[in-house]
């Protein structure tokens, strides 16, 4: 009985601190490089000071390998410095472990999609995209996660 009361008190404390849903700001920077990649870095990583890619489209897909329909976040566009922010409205985002797929597109660059763990608070994404033409068939999220009209966007009809 005592352990049940302790568990209930801990649960009540957790919900009062976190709430039923939490918001996590996923921040990062898009830069140009020869080898496309996405990496979780600390907020003070020197590579975040590189010149950025303005107008890159960044979208997150939370739990992309789930059997249920994954939660899509964004897209958002990077600013004139290549920096972006996505608001992740997912319970426990920022401290619970989630995988996410990141799809990045920019004019004059090849599309890039990669699955990685969601960064915890205090960390950012460094997205490196390579110059080139957008892919006609980018590696990306499973087609069954796409909404009507999104297939066309991924097949090269970039707004």
N, C-alpha and C positions, 0 to 999 in steps of 0.2 A: 504494500500500500504506500509506504514511504517513497519507494522508487517511482511509483506512478505519479505522486504529487510533485516530485522533483522534475519528472519529465514534463508534466503539464506546466509547471512554472517556467522551465527553460523554453518551452514552445511559446508561451505567452510573451516572454521577454524577446525572443527572436522575432515574432510577428510585430511587436511594438517597435523594435529597432528598424526592421526591414520593411514592414508593411506587407500587404498581400501581393503587391506587385512593386517591383523596384525599377528605377530607370538608371541605366549605366551609359555614360558618354564614352563612346568608342572614338578615340581621336587618332589621327595619323597623318602621314605625309606621303604623297606620290612623287617619285623622282624618276628620272631616266637613267637607264643603265644597259649594259650589254646582255646581262643574264637576268631575266625576269624572276622575281621571287617576292615573297611576303614574309616578313619577319617581325616578331614581337620584340620590341626594344624598350629600354628604360627611357623615361621622359627626357633625360639629359644626354642621350646618345648623340655623339657628334655628327653622325650621318643625317640627322634630322635638320642640320643646318645647310645641307646641300640645296642648290636651286631646285624648285619644285615644278611640277607640271600643272599648269592652270587648266581648269575646265575638265579634269578627269572625272568620270562617273564611277562612283564606288557604291557597291551594294553588298549587304551581308545576308547570308542565308543561315539561320540558326538551326543546328542539328540537321545538316543536309542529308545525312544517311538514315534519318528516321523513317519508319514505315508510315507514320502519319504525315500529313502535309506540313512541310517545314515552314517556319516563320520567316518571312522575307522582310528585311529592314532596308529602307532607302528606295531608290538610289538617292545619293546626294552628290553634289559637284564640289571638287576641290577649288579653293580660292586662288587668288593670283600668286600665292606662295606655294601652292600645291597641298595646302593643309585642308583637312576635312574633319567633320564630326558626324557620327551617326548616333542617334538616341535609341538604345536597345531597351525596349519595354518587355523584359523577360524576368520572371521571378528569379532572384539570386544572381542576376548578371553582374559580373565584376568580382564575385567571390566564389560562386559555385562553378564547377567545371562544365563548360559547354564547348562543343566543336562548332565551327562556323565555316562556311564557304565564303570567300571574298571574290567577287567578280569586278574587275577594273577594266575600263575602256577609256580611250582618249584618242582624239584625232591625231593622225600621224604616228600612232603607236599600235603595236599588236595587243590584242585582248589578252588578259591573264586571269585565270581562275585557280584558286588554291584553297584547300581545306586545312585549317589549323585550329589549335585551342584558342578560345576567346581570351584576350589579354585581361589580366586582373587590373584593378585600379592602380594608377601610378605608372602604367605602361602604355605604349603607343604602337601602332602598326607602321612599319616602314615598307611601302609598296614600291617595288622597282619594276618599271615596265620598259620594254625594248622598243626602239623606233621600228617602224615598218607599217605595213597595211593591216587593217583589222581583219581578223579571220572570218572566213565565210562559215565555218563550223568551229567556233571556239570551244576549247574544252571548258566546260562550265557546269552549271547546275543541271541535274536530271531534267529532261524535258517535261516530265509529268508534274514538276513544281512550277511550271510557267503559267502565267495568266494569259488570256487572249490578248494578242498584240505584242507580247513580250518575245515570242519566237521570232517575229519579224525584226525586232530591235537587235536580237542576238545574231541574226543572220545578215547584219550589215546595214540595216535601215536605222542608223543612229541619228537621234534628233539633233 
